[in-house]
């Protein structure tokens, strides 16, 4: 099964940013990872992280 990974602007996988998906769960997983990107960027705001610079990749 494919795995979605959330990468921060520096290209590192965000903790808890890995989700194994099926064709029926992929859309929900992507939404969850987008929300995680916003939370993570807020925690790293002092380093000028912006949630728009995060990427979701399939592995």
C-alpha positions in Angstrom: 0.0 0.0 0.0 1.3 3.5 -0.7 2.3 5.9 2.0 1.8 9.6 2.0 4.5 11.7 3.7 4.4 15.3 4.7 7.7 17.1 4.0 8.6 20.4 5.7 10.2 23.2 3.7 13.7 21.7 4.3 12.6 18.3 2.9 12.4 16.4 6.2 9.4 14.2 7.0 7.3 15.9 9.7 6.8 13.8 12.8 3.5 12.0 12.6 3.5 12.9 8.9 3.3 9.4 7.5 0.0 7.8 6.6 -0.5 4.5 4.8 -3.5 4.9 2.4 -5.8 3.0 0.1 -7.7 4.5 -2.8 -10.6 5.2 -0.6 -8.7 6.8 2.3 -6.2 9.0 0.3 -8.3 12.1 0.1 -9.0 12.1 3.8 -5.3 11.5 4.6 -4.3 14.4 2.4 -6.7 16.7 4.2 -5.3 15.5 7.5 -1.7 16.1 6.4 -2.6 19.6 5.2 -3.9 20.4 8.6 -0.8 19.0 10.2 1.3 21.2 7.9 -0.5 24.3 9.3 0.1 23.2 12.9 3.7 22.3 12.3 4.4 25.7 10.5 2.8 27.5 13.4 5.2 25.7 15.8 8.2 26.7 13.6 7.0 30.2 12.8 10.1 31.7 14.4 12.1 29.9 11.6 9.8 31.5 9.0 8.1 28.2 8.1 5.0 28.6 6.0 2.5 25.8 5.5 2.3 26.6 1.8 5.9 25.4 1.4 5.1 21.9 2.7 4.8 19.0 0.3 2.8 15.8 0.4 4.7 13.0 -1.5 3.7 9.4 -2.2 6.3 6.8 -1.2 
